[in-house]
Amino acid sequence: MAFVQIFRPRDQIRITQSPSGGGRGNPAWDFQFFIPDYKVGKRYQMVMRAMYLPCESQQQIERACEMHRRALSGK
């Protein structure tokens, strides 16, 4: 199975990895919501879509995600 998170490009999400976050030999993958020049009291939001699907190949995952990537990028 594959778990996929798809973010809007304009939200400037950064994928991060902690070598020990999931325990010995099991790195943790996380994301950070980067907000340049943020203002206290202002509302910010990000948009993300998630998919959980059988993992047959990288190409199959890319095909399954393409519609969502286009929708989130506004194209």
Sine and cosine of phi, psi and omega as CSV:
sin_phi,cos_phi,sin_psi,cos_psi,sin_omega,cos_omega
0.00,0.00,0.45,-0.89,0.04,-1.00
-0.81,-0.58,0.62,-0.78,0.12,-0.99
-0.91,-0.40,0.86,-0.51,-0.09,-1.00
-0.87,-0.49,0.73,-0.69,0.13,-0.99
-0.89,-0.45,0.78,-0.63,-0.04,-1.00
-0.86,-0.51,0.82,-0.57,-0.07,-1.00
-0.92,-0.39,0.41,-0.91,0.12,-0.99
-0.94,0.34,0.71,-0.70,0.03,-1.00
-0.85,0.53,-0.62,0.79,-0.08,-1.00
-0.92,0.38,-0.25,0.97,-0.01,-1.00
-0.99,0.15,-0.12,0.99,0.07,-1.00
0.80,0.60,0.72,0.70,0.05,-1.00
-0.95,0.30,0.69,-0.72,0.03,-1.00
-0.91,-0.41,0.80,-0.61,0.04,-1.00
-0.99,0.12,0.75,-0.66,-0.04,-1.00
-0.79,-0.62,0.40,-0.91,-0.02,-1.00
-0.71,-0.70,0.74,-0.67,0.06,-1.00
-0.94,-0.33,0.87,-0.49,-0.08,-1.00
-0.89,0.46,-0.39,0.92,-0.03,-1.00
-0.87,-0.49,0.11,0.99,-0.12,-0.99
-0.89,0.46,-0.53,0.85,-0.02,-1.00
-0.98,-0.19,0.17,0.99,-0.05,-1.00
0.97,-0.25,0.14,-0.99,-0.07,-1.00
-0.82,0.57,0.83,-0.56,0.02,-1.00
0.95,0.32,0.20,0.98,-0.05,-1.00
-0.72,-0.69,1.00,0.07,-0.05,-1.00
-0.91,0.41,0.44,-0.90,0.04,-1.00
-0.97,-0.24,0.75,-0.67,0.09,-1.00
-0.97,-0.23,0.76,-0.65,-0.03,-1.00
-0.71,-0.71,0.05,-1.00,0.14,-0.99
-0.71,-0.70,0.43,-0.90,0.04,-1.00
-0.84,-0.53,0.68,-0.73,0.06,-1.00
-1.00,-0.06,0.96,-0.28,-0.08,-1.00
-1.00,-0.03,0.83,-0.55,0.01,-1.00
-0.84,-0.54,0.98,-0.17,0.02,-1.00
-0.94,0.34,0.63,-0.78,0.07,-1.00
0.78,0.62,0.74,0.67,-0.03,-1.00
-0.92,0.40,0.41,-0.91,0.03,-1.00
-0.87,-0.50,0.76,-0.65,0.04,-1.00
-0.90,0.44,0.71,-0.70,0.03,-1.00
1.00,0.01,-0.15,0.99,0.03,-1.00
-1.00,0.00,0.61,-0.79,0.01,-1.00
-0.99,0.13,0.72,-0.69,0.08,-1.00
-0.79,-0.61,0.51,-0.86,0.07,-1.00
-0.52,-0.85,0.41,-0.91,0.11,-0.99
-0.83,-0.56,0.35,-0.94,0.04,-1.00
-0.84,-0.55,0.73,-0.69,-0.01,-1.00
-0.62,-0.79,0.60,-0.80,0.15,-0.99
-0.91,-0.41,0.58,-0.81,0.01,-1.00
-0.84,-0.55,0.57,-0.82,0.04,-1.00
-0.71,-0.70,0.62,-0.79,0.11,-0.99
-0.80,-0.60,0.92,-0.39,-0.13,-0.99
-0.54,-0.84,0.33,-0.94,0.05,-1.00
-0.87,0.49,0.63,-0.77,-0.02,-1.00
-0.97,-0.24,0.97,-0.22,0.02,-1.00
-0.99,-0.16,-0.61,0.79,0.02,-1.00
-0.25,-0.97,0.27,-0.96,0.06,-1.00
-0.88,0.47,-0.65,0.76,-0.01,-1.00
-0.89,0.45,-0.63,0.77,0.01,-1.00
-0.90,0.43,-0.66,0.75,0.03,-1.00
-0.91,0.42,-0.70,0.71,0.01,-1.00
-0.87,0.49,-0.67,0.74,0.03,-1.00
-0.89,0.45,-0.67,0.74,-0.02,-1.00
-0.91,0.42,-0.50,0.87,-0.07,-1.00
-1.00,-0.02,-0.29,0.96,-0.16,-0.99
-0.83,0.56,-0.71,0.70,-0.01,-1.00
-0.87,0.49,-0.65,0.76,-0.02,-1.00
-0.94,0.33,-0.63,0.77,0.04,-1.00
-0.89,0.46,-0.68,0.73,0.03,-1.00
-0.90,0.44,-0.69,0.72,-0.02,-1.00
-0.88,0.47,-0.67,0.74,-0.02,-1.00
-0.96,0.28,-0.41,0.91,0.01,-1.00
-1.00,0.05,-0.16,0.99,0.02,-1.00
0.99,0.17,0.26,0.97,-0.02,-1.00
-0.98,-0.19,0.00,0.00,0.00,0.00
